[in-house]
Every structure is written in C-alpha cells, then in structure tokens.
Amino acid sequence: MQLISRFMFLLCCLPLQLLAQEQVVPSVQSETLPATYLFKLILGLVVVLAMVFAFAWAMKKFHLAQPGGDGPIKLLSAIAVGQRERIALLEVGEEQILVSLAPGRVEKLHELKTRIDMSSVRGRESDRFRQRFNQLMKKGQSDAVA
C-alpha cells in the first residue's frame, strides 16, 4: 500500500516539474493543427488511459482494495484451486468458516471448531521466506567469490 501511495505522489508531482521547465509555445501559422501535434496528443491520451487500466488491474490482482475490510465479515485467507475457483477462510463475528467460491456459487465447506490464529500463520510464512532468501543470498555470494 505504501508503494502505491509513493507512486501516486510521484504522479501528482510530475505536472509541477513540467511547469517548472521553460515552456516553448509552438507557433501555428495556419488554422489547422500539425499532424505531429495531434499524434502527440493522441499518444498522451493513450498512455494515460493505459496507466489507469494498469493501476486498476494491479489493485484487483494484488487485492489492494478490499471493500468492507473493517466490517463484520473478513477474508482471512484464500487460495486458488482452479482457474475460476477459490477456497477462502472467512471470519464472521467470532466464527471461522471455510467456503468454496466459484462464479455464481458460494458453498460452505466447513465451520471450524477451533479458531486459527492468522498472526502466527503469517509469521511462519515470513520466516520461511526469510530463510529461503538468506540461502539464495549466501549462494550468490559464494558464486561471486569462486
């Protein structure tokens, strides 16, 4: 989320940097606009639209926009089991429910009797990542020395 806020800050500051540069106003001799000007205008529009769609895709892909994250129903974890099917662990009040999600269909698979502490699960995942990362770094250092 912090990366996105930095990116948006840079996008907001970009027009200020352009305004600070010396402006060169093209002189138009006739009433028709040159083809290069129109090409640049259309290219700029296409680039801006592409950036908007890329940002929306990234928000969806990385689940950065979670609607209702502070509500009574929370998505604790999800995993894809097919192209369009997912299994998700939901927390509804004090209960944790395992559900199957498919297009047009949601099925309750299991209601957990004992709660899963997600902070300990996420901690173990980061420990595994840290160990693997350190292994790769040590391997890279030994390759550089040899």
C-alpha positions in Angstrom: 0.0 0.0 0.0 2.9 2.3 0.8 4.3 1.7 -2.7 1.1 2.7 -4.3 0.9 5.9 -2.2 4.5 6.8 -3.3 3.6 6.1 -6.9 0.6 8.4 -6.7 2.7 11.1 -5.0 5.2 11.0 -7.9 2.3 11.2 -10.4 1.0 14.2 -8.7 4.4 15.9 -8.6 5.1 15.3 -12.3 3.0 18.2 -13.6 4.8 20.5 -11.2 8.1 19.5 -12.6 6.9 20.1 -16.1 5.6 23.6 -15.2 9.0 24.5 -13.7 10.7 23.8 -17.1 10.9 26.5 -19.6 7.8 26.5 -21.8 8.1 26.7 -25.5 4.9 27.6 -27.3 4.7 26.4 -30.8 3.7 29.0 -33.3 0.9 27.8 -35.6 0.9 29.6 -38.9 -2.4 28.3 -40.2 -5.7 27.4 -38.5 -5.1 23.6 -39.0 -3.0 21.8 -36.4 0.1 20.0 -37.5 -0.1 16.2 -37.6 2.8 15.8 -35.1 0.8 17.8 -32.5 -2.3 15.6 -33.0 -0.2 12.5 -32.8 1.4 13.6 -29.6 -2.0 14.5 -28.1 -3.5 11.1 -29.0 -0.4 9.2 -27.8 -0.5 11.1 -24.5 -4.2 10.2 -24.1 -3.5 6.5 -24.8 -0.6 6.5 -22.3 -2.8 8.0 -19.6 -5.6 5.5 -20.2 -3.2 2.6 -20.2 -1.9 3.8 -16.8 -5.4 4.0 -15.4 -6.2 0.4 -16.6 -2.8 -0.9 -15.3 -3.4 0.7 -11.9 -6.9 -0.8 -11.7 -5.6 -4.3 -12.8 -2.9 -4.1 -10.1 -5.4 -3.2 -7.5 -7.5 -6.1 -8.4 -4.6 -8.6 -8.9 -2.9 -7.8 -5.6 -6.2 -7.4 -3.6 -5.2 -3.9 -2.5 -8.7 -2.6 -2.5 -10.6 -4.7 0.0 -14.2 -3.4 0.2 -15.6 -3.6 3.7 -12.4 -4.8 5.4 -13.4 -3.4 8.7 -16.9 -4.8 8.6 -18.3 -7.9 10.4 -17.1 -10.3 7.6 -13.4 -10.6 7.0 -11.5 -12.6 4.4 -8.6 -14.2 6.3 -7.0 -16.2 3.6 -7.8 -17.5 0.1 -6.2 -19.9 -2.3 -7.0 -20.7 -6.0 -7.8 -24.3 -6.7 -8.7 -23.8 -10.4 -8.9 -21.1 -13.0 -12.0 -19.6 -11.5 -12.5 -21.5 -8.2 -11.1 -20.5 -4.9 -11.3 -21.7 -1.3 -11.5 -19.0 1.3 -11.4 -18.7 5.1 -13.9 -16.2 6.3 -14.3 -14.7 9.8 -17.9 -13.9 10.6 -18.1 -12.4 14.1 -16.4 -15.0 16.3 -16.8 -17.9 13.8 -14.4 -19.0 11.1 -15.9 -20.6 8.0 -14.2 -22.3 5.1 -16.1 -21.6 1.8 -15.8 -22.6 -1.8 -16.1 -19.7 -4.3 -16.9 -20.2 -7.9 -18.6 -17.9 -10.5 -22.3 -17.7 -9.4 -21.9 -20.1 -6.5 -20.7 -19.9 -2.9 -20.8 -23.1 -0.8 -20.0 -23.6 2.9 -17.4 -26.4 3.2 -16.7 -26.5 6.9 -17.2 -24.5 10.1 -14.0 -24.5 12.2 -14.4 -25.6 15.8 -11.1 -24.1 16.9 -10.0 -20.7 15.6 -6.9 -20.3 13.5 -4.6 -17.5 14.7 -3.6 -15.8 11.5 -0.8 -13.8 13.0 1.2 -17.0 13.8 0.5 -18.4 10.3 1.7 -15.2 8.6 4.8 -15.2 10.9 5.7 -18.7 9.8 5.3 -17.7 6.1 7.7 -14.8 6.5 10.2 -17.0 8.4 10.2 -19.4 5.5 10.7 -16.6 3.1 13.5 -15.1 5.1 15.3 -18.5 5.3 15.0 -19.1 1.6 16.1 -15.6 0.8 19.2 -15.9 3.0 20.0 -19.2 1.3 19.9 -17.6 -2.1 22.0 -14.7 -0.9 24.6 -16.9 0.5 24.7 -19.0 -2.7 25.0 -15.8 -4.7 27.9 -14.6 -2.5 29.7 -18.0 -2.8 29.3 -17.9 -6.6 30.7 -14.4 -6.8 33.8 -15.4 -4.7 34.5 -18.5 -6.7 
